[in-house]
Structures are given as C-alpha cells and as structure tokens.
Amino acid sequence: MAISFIRIDDRIIHGQVVTRWMSERPCDGVVAVDDAAAMNPVLSKVLKSAVPQPLKGFVLTVERAATKWTEIVNSNNNYFLIAKTPETLVTLFEQGADFIKELPKLNVGPMSAREEAQKIGPNVAVTKGEIDAFNRLDQLGMEIEFKLVPDSKGYLWKDIKETIK
C-alpha cells in the first residue's frame, strides 16, 4: 500500500507527526498537500526539512498531487498524506485522487481556534466549511478520528457530528 496514513493537521508537518506517528505506521515519506505552503518556497523548504532523512518529503499543490496521484499510489514506498484542512482533501478527491480507496481512515490532529470556528474537542475548532468537508468525507466512506498522537484518547466524527451546530 502506498498511502499508510492520512492526516489533517493545521501545522502540516511537525514533530508529533515525525516522531510519534511514523513510529506507528510504515513510512518512507510524506506527501503534504497545501496550495499556500507549496507556493511559498521558504515554507515548503521548512516543511520538507521536518521529514527525517532518509525519508522523502513532498509539498504539493492540490492540482499537482492529483496529477501525480497514480505515481504516488503505484510507488513501492509508503507515504503519509497530510493536508492542512479537510476542504483540501475533498478537493483532492474531486480532482481524481481516490485516497479513500487506498486507506479509508482519516486522522485529525490540531485545528487551532480561529475566528468563526467552534471548538469541538481538545485542540480542535472547525468552521462551517470544515464541518461540510468532514461530512462529505464521512459520506464518501471515511472513518474520521480526532486523535493527536497514537497513545492519546480519540473520538470519532460519527459520534459527534450530530452535536455540532
């Protein structure tokens, strides 16, 4: 399997992903999908450098990730797919990257408090657009779990979605 872990994390690539999740799942590299990060050479370089050597780090726009999707999933390597927002994953799916077929489980890490975002759990605040995107991913068959690190207590979207305004 080419995609061994899928995560939403507003920090994209950082210490928890690198040190904790990579010790739990097979990983030869990280495919980070975020238009703003991919178009910012400094941020892209910082994110790639957060991936420990000899693993590979890629920071791609949604369009580029969709274009390269067949190559990614047909690779002999195991990749983490990380996006900053659930909307990014919905757009990626709509552009032909069927990551749900590859791995129908989504891990959600931190989504920081922002204007017009409601807190739905520890370290997670979501906007209306993000709620809609999580609902879409849920309808497509993804199991969505909010869990910061492997040994922390998690909770499922299906168990909380009805309580969210």
BAMARVO-261417 format. One line per field, with one value per residue: x, y, z of N, C-alpha, C in turn; residue number from 1. Coordinates in Angstrom, 1 decimal, decimal comma. Layout:
BEGIN
n.x: (X  ...) .
n.y: (Y  ...) .
n.z: (Z  ...) .
ca.x: (X  ...) .
ca.y: (Y  ...) .
ca.z: (Z  ...) .
c.x: (X  ...) .
c.y: (Y  ...) .
c.z: (Z  ...) .
kolba: (NUM  ...) .
This chain:
BEGIN
n.x: (0,8  0,6  -0,3  -0,1  -1,1  -3,3  -3,8  -5,2  -3,9  -3,2  -0,7  0,7  3,4  5,2  6,8  5,3  4,0  6,2  7,8  6,1  3,8  5,1  6,5  4,6  3,3  4,0  6,3  7,8  8,0  6,6  3,7  2,7  -0,1  -1,0  -2,0  -1,1  1,3  2,8  3,3  4,9  8,2  10,0  8,5  7,8  10,3  11,0  9,0  9,6  12,1  11,5  10,9  12,5  15,7  16,5  14,0  11,6  10,3  7,5  5,9  3,1  0,8  -2,8  -3,6  -1,2  -0,7  -2,9  -2,4  -0,1  -1,1  -1,5  1,1  2,1  0,5  1,1  3,7  6,5  6,9  5,8  3,6  2,8  -0,1  -0,8  -2,8  -3,7  -6,3  -9,7  -11,1  -9,2  -8,6  -11,1  -11,3  -9,0  -9,8  -12,0  -10,7  -9,7  -8,0  -8,2  -7,9  -9,4  -10,0  -7,5  -6,9  -9,3  -9,4  -9,1  -7,1  -7,3  -5,5  -4,3  -6,4  -6,4  -7,9  -9,9  -11,2  -14,7  -14,7  -15,8  -15,2  -14,7  -13,5  -10,6  -8,0  -9,2  -10,9  -13,5  -14,6  -17,6  -17,3  -15,3  -16,8  -18,7  -16,9  -15,9  -18,3  -18,8  -16,5  -17,1  -19,5  -18,5  -17,3  -15,2  -13,6  -13,4  -11,2  -10,4  -7,5  -4,6  -2,0  -0,6  -1,1  -3,0  -6,3  -8,9  -11,7  -14,6  -15,8  -18,4  -19,6  -19,9  -20,9  -23,6  -24,0  -22,8  -23,2) .
n.y: (-1,2  2,2  4,5  5,0  6,4  8,9  12,3  15,2  18,3  21,4  22,4  21,0  19,5  18,4  18,0  16,0  14,5  13,5  12,2  10,6  9,4  8,3  6,2  4,4  3,6  2,3  4,1  5,8  8,3  11,7  13,1  16,2  18,2  21,2  24,2  26,9  26,5  25,0  26,9  28,7  29,1  29,2  28,3  25,8  24,6  24,5  22,8  20,4  19,9  19,1  16,4  13,5  12,4  9,3  9,7  10,8  14,0  15,8  18,7  19,7  21,3  21,1  20,5  19,5  17,3  15,7  15,3  13,7  11,5  8,8  7,9  8,2  6,4  4,0  3,6  1,9  2,7  3,7  6,2  9,0  10,9  14,2  16,9  20,4  21,2  19,8  20,5  20,7  17,9  17,0  18,5  17,4  14,7  15,1  15,9  13,6  12,0  9,2  8,6  7,4  4,9  3,8  4,1  4,1  5,6  8,5  10,5  13,1  15,8  18,7  21,5  24,7  27,3  29,7  32,7  32,5  29,8  26,9  25,2  21,8  19,8  18,7  20,8  21,2  23,1  24,0  25,3  26,3  25,6  23,6  21,7  21,0  19,8  17,6  16,2  15,5  13,9  11,8  10,9  9,8  7,6  7,6  6,8  9,0  10,1  11,9  12,5  13,2  12,1  8,7  7,3  8,8  9,6  9,2  10,4  9,9  11,2  10,4  10,0  12,5  14,3  15,0  16,7  19,1  22,4) .
n.z: (0,0  -0,8  0,5  3,8  5,9  6,7  7,3  8,8  9,7  11,1  11,2  9,4  8,6  11,4  14,6  16,2  14,2  12,9  14,9  16,5  15,0  12,8  14,0  14,4  12,0  8,7  6,9  4,3  3,4  3,2  1,8  1,6  1,2  0,2  -1,0  -0,4  1,1  -0,7  -2,7  -1,5  -1,3  0,9  3,2  2,1  2,0  4,7  5,7  4,3  5,4  7,9  7,7  8,6  7,5  6,0  4,7  2,4  1,6  0,4  -0,8  -2,1  -4,4  -4,6  -7,2  -8,4  -6,8  -7,4  -10,1  -9,9  -8,6  -9,4  -9,8  -7,2  -5,7  -6,9  -6,2  -4,7  -2,2  1,1  2,0  4,0  3,8  4,1  4,9  5,4  5,8  5,9  3,7  1,7  1,3  0,3  -2,1  -3,4  -3,7  -5,4  -7,6  -8,6  -7,0  -5,4  -2,5  -0,5  -1,4  -1,1  1,6  4,0  6,3  8,3  10,2  12,5  13,5  15,4  15,0  15,0  17,1  15,6  14,1  13,9  14,2  15,8  18,8  19,0  20,4  22,3  21,3  18,8  16,6  14,4  11,3  9,5  6,8  7,1  8,6  6,7  4,9  6,4  6,8  4,1  3,5  5,3  4,2  1,9  2,9  4,7  7,7  10,4  12,7  15,5  16,9  18,6  19,1  18,8  21,3  22,6  23,8  21,6  19,4  17,4  14,3  13,5  15,9  17,1  15,2  15,1  17,2  16,6  15,7) .
ca.x: (0,0  1,4  -0,7  -0,2  -1,6  -3,9  -4,0  -5,4  -3,1  -3,0  0,7  1,1  4,5  5,9  7,4  4,4  3,9  7,5  8,3  5,1  3,0  6,0  6,9  3,4  2,9  5,1  6,5  9,1  8,0  5,4  3,2  1,9  -0,9  -1,5  -1,6  -0,3  2,6  3,6  3,6  5,8  9,4  10,6  7,7  7,9  11,6  10,9  8,2  10,4  13,3  10,9  10,9  13,8  16,4  16,5  12,7  11,4  9,2  7,0  4,9  2,4  -0,5  -3,8  -3,5  0,0  -0,9  -3,9  -1,7  0,9  -1,7  -1,2  2,5  2,2  -0,1  1,8  5,1  6,8  7,1  4,6  3,6  1,8  -0,8  -1,2  -3,4  -3,9  -7,7  -10,5  -11,5  -8,2  -8,8  -12,3  -10,8  -8,1  -10,6  -12,8  -9,8  -9,4  -7,1  -9,1  -7,2  -10,3  -9,8  -6,2  -7,0  -10,5  -9,3  -8,6  -6,7  -7,3  -4,7  -4,8  -7,1  -6,4  -9,0  -9,9  -12,5  -15,8  -14,6  -16,3  -14,4  -15,5  -12,8  -9,3  -7,2  -9,9  -12,0  -13,9  -15,5  -18,7  -16,7  -14,7  -17,8  -19,2  -15,9  -15,9  -19,5  -18,6  -15,6  -17,9  -20,4  -17,7  -16,9  -14,0  -13,8  -12,7  -10,9  -9,7  -6,5  -3,4  -0,9  -1,1  -1,5  -4,0  -7,7  -9,5  -13,1  -14,9  -16,7  -19,7  -20,2  -20,1  -21,3  -25,0  -23,9  -22,2  -24,1) .
ca.y: (0,0  3,4  5,5  4,3  7,2  10,2  13,2  16,7  19,0  22,7  22,6  20,2  18,5  18,9  17,0  14,9  13,6  12,9  11,3  9,7  8,6  7,5  5,0  3,5  3,3  2,3  5,4  6,1  9,7  12,4  13,9  17,2  18,8  22,5  25,2  28,1  26,0  24,6  28,1  29,5  28,4  29,2  27,4  24,4  24,1  24,2  21,6  19,3  19,6  18,4  15,0  13,0  11,7  9,4  9,7  11,9  15,0  16,5  19,7  19,8  21,9  20,1  20,1  18,7  16,0  15,0  14,9  12,7  10,5  7,4  7,6  8,1  5,1  2,8  3,5  0,8  3,4  4,0  7,6  9,7  12,0  15,2  18,2  21,4  21,3  18,8  21,0  20,3  16,5  16,9  19,0  16,4  13,6  15,6  16,0  12,2  11,2  8,4  8,2  6,6  3,5  3,4  4,0  4,9  6,2  9,8  11,0  14,6  16,4  20,0  22,5  25,8  28,2  30,8  33,4  31,8  28,3  26,4  24,2  20,5  18,9  19,3  21,2  21,2  24,0  23,9  26,3  25,7  24,9  22,3  20,8  20,4  18,9  16,4  15,5  14,9  12,7  10,8  10,3  9,0  6,3  7,7  6,9  10,2  10,0  13,0  11,9  14,0  11,2  7,4  6,8  9,7  9,2  9,8  10,4  9,7  12,2  9,8  10,1  13,9  15,2  15,5  17,7  20,3  23,4) .
ca.z: (0,0  -0,9  1,5  5,0  7,0  6,2  8,5  8,8  10,8  10,6  11,2  8,3  9,1  12,6  15,5  16,6  13,1  12,6  15,9  17,0  14,1  11,9  14,7  14,4  10,7  7,8  6,2  3,6  3,0  3,4  0,8  2,2  0,1  0,7  -2,0  0,1  1,5  -1,9  -3,4  -0,7  -1,3  2,3  4,0  1,6  2,4  6,1  5,9  3,8  6,3  9,1  7,5  8,9  6,4  4,5  4,2  1,4  1,9  -0,8  -0,5  -3,4  -4,6  -4,8  -8,6  -8,6  -6,1  -8,2  -11,3  -9,6  -7,7  -9,9  -9,5  -5,7  -5,1  -7,5  -5,7  -3,7  -0,9  1,9  2,2  4,8  3,1  5,1  4,4  6,4  6,0  5,3  2,3  0,7  0,9  -0,6  -3,5  -4,0  -4,1  -6,5  -8,8  -9,0  -6,1  -4,6  -1,3  0,3  -1,8  -0,6  3,1  4,3  7,7  8,4  11,5  12,5  14,6  15,8  14,2  16,0  17,3  14,7  14,1  13,3  14,3  17,1  19,5  19,1  21,2  22,6  20,2  17,5  16,3  13,0  10,6  8,7  5,6  7,5  9,0  5,5  4,3  7,2  6,4  2,7  3,6  6,0  3,2  1,0  3,5  5,5  9,2  10,8  14,1  16,1  17,8  18,4  19,0  18,9  22,6  23,3  23,6  20,4  19,3  16,0  13,8  13,5  17,3  17,5  14,2  15,3  18,3  16,1  15,1) .
c.x: (0,9  1,0  -0,9  -0,8  -2,1  -4,2  -4,3  -4,7  -2,8  -1,6  1,4  2,1  5,2  6,3  6,5  4,2  5,1  7,9  7,3  4,4  3,9  6,5  5,8  3,0  4,1  5,2  7,9  9,1  6,6  5,0  2,3  1,2  -1,5  -1,0  -0,7  1,1  3,5  4,0  4,6  7,1  10,0  9,8  7,8  9,3  11,6  10,2  9,0  11,5  12,8  10,8  12,3  14,4  16,5  15,1  12,6  10,2  8,8  5,9  4,3  1,2  -1,5  -3,7  -2,4  -0,2  -1,9  -3,3  -0,8  0,3  -1,4  0,2  2,7  1,7  0,5  3,2  5,3  7,0  5,7  4,7  2,5  1,2  -1,3  -1,7  -3,6  -5,4  -8,5  -10,9  -10,5  -8,3  -10,0  -11,9  -9,9  -8,9  -11,4  -12,0  -9,2  -8,4  -8,0  -8,3  -8,1  -10,2  -8,5  -6,3  -8,2  -10,5  -8,5  -8,3  -6,7  -6,5  -5,2  -5,4  -7,3  -7,7  -8,8  -11,2  -13,5  -15,7  -15,1  -15,5  -15,3  -14,7  -11,4  -8,5  -7,8  -11,0  -12,3  -14,8  -16,7  -18,2  -16,0  -15,7  -18,4  -18,2  -15,8  -17,1  -19,4  -17,6  -16,3  -18,8  -19,7  -17,2  -15,7  -14,4  -12,9  -12,5  -10,0  -8,8  -5,2  -2,2  -1,4  -1,7  -2,5  -5,4  -8,3  -11,1  -13,4  -15,9  -18,2  -20,4  -20,5  -20,8  -22,7  -25,0  -23,4  -23,2  -23,7) .
c.y: (1,2  4,5  4,7  5,1  8,5  11,1  14,6  17,3  20,4  23,2  21,9  19,2  19,1  17,7  15,8  13,9  12,8  11,8  10,3  8,8  7,8  6,2  4,0  3,0  3,2  3,6  5,6  7,6  10,3  13,2  14,9  18,0  20,1  23,6  26,3  27,6  25,7  25,8  29,0  28,8  28,2  28,2  25,9  23,8  23,7  22,9  20,3  18,9  19,0  16,9  14,4  12,2  10,2  9,4  10,9  12,7  15,7  17,5  20,1  20,6  20,8  19,6  19,2  17,3  15,1  14,4  13,7  11,5  9,1  7,0  7,4  6,7  3,9  2,7  2,3  1,4  3,6  5,5  8,0  10,8  13,0  16,5  19,1  21,4  20,1  19,2  20,6  18,8  16,3  17,4  18,0  15,2  14,0  15,7  14,6  11,4  10,4  7,8  7,3  5,2  3,0  3,1  4,8  5,4  7,5  10,1  12,5  15,0  17,8  20,8  23,7  26,6  29,4  31,5  32,6  30,3  28,0  25,2  22,9  19,5  19,5  19,6  21,2  22,2  24,0  25,0  25,6  25,0  23,6  21,3  20,1  19,5  17,6  15,5  14,8  13,7  11,5  10,1  9,5  7,7  6,4  7,6  8,0  10,1  11,2  12,5  12,6  13,1  9,7  6,9  7,8  9,1  9,9  9,8  10,4  10,8  11,7  10,0  11,5  14,8  15,8  16,6  19,0  21,2  23,7) .
c.z: (0,0  0,1  2,8  6,2  6,3  7,4  8,0  9,9  10,3  10,7  10,1  8,7  10,3  13,5  15,8  15,4  12,9  13,6  16,4  16,0  13,2  12,6  14,7  13,1  9,7  7,0  5,6  3,2  3,3  2,2  1,5  1,0  0,7  -0,3  -1,5  0,5  0,3  -2,7  -2,7  -0,5  0,1  3,1  3,4  2,0  3,9  6,4  5,4  4,8  7,6  8,9  7,7  7,7  6,8  3,9  3,3  1,8  0,6  -0,3  -1,9  -3,3  -4,8  -6,3  -8,9  -8,0  -6,9  -9,5  -11,1  -8,8  -8,2  -9,6  -8,0  -5,2  -5,8  -7,1  -4,8  -2,3  -0,2  2,3  3,2  3,9  4,2  4,4  5,6  6,8  5,4  3,9  1,3  0,3  0,0  -2,0  -4,1  -4,5  -5,3  -7,8  -9,2  -8,1  -5,1  -3,4  -0,4  -0,1  -1,2  0,9  3,6  5,8  7,7  9,9  11,4  13,8  15,0  14,7  15,1  16,0  16,3  14,7  13,3  13,3  15,7  17,6  19,5  19,9  21,5  21,4  18,8  17,5  14,8  12,5  10,0  7,5  6,0  8,0  7,7  4,8  5,1  6,9  5,0  2,8  4,3  5,1  2,2  1,6  4,3  7,0  9,7  12,3  14,5  17,2  17,6  18,2  19,2  20,2  23,3  23,0  22,4  20,4  17,8  15,6  13,8  14,9  17,7  16,5  14,4  16,4  17,8  15,4  13,7) .
kolba: (1  2  3  4  5  6  7  8  9  10  11  12  13  14  15  16  17  18  19  20  21  22  23  24  25  26  27  28  29  30  31  32  33  34  35  36  37  38  39  40  41  42  43  44  45  46  47  48  49  50  51  52  53  54  55  56  57  58  59  60  61  62  63  64  65  66  67  68  69  70  71  72  73  74  75  76  77  78  79  80  81  82  83  84  85  86  87  88  89  90  91  92  93  94  95  96  97  98  99  100  101  102  103  104  105  106  107  108  109  110  111  112  113  114  115  116  117  118  119  120  121  122  123  124  125  126  127  128  129  130  131  132  133  134  135  136  137  138  139  140  141  142  143  144  145  146  147  148  149  150  151  152  153  154  155  156  157  158  159  160  161  162  163  164  165) .
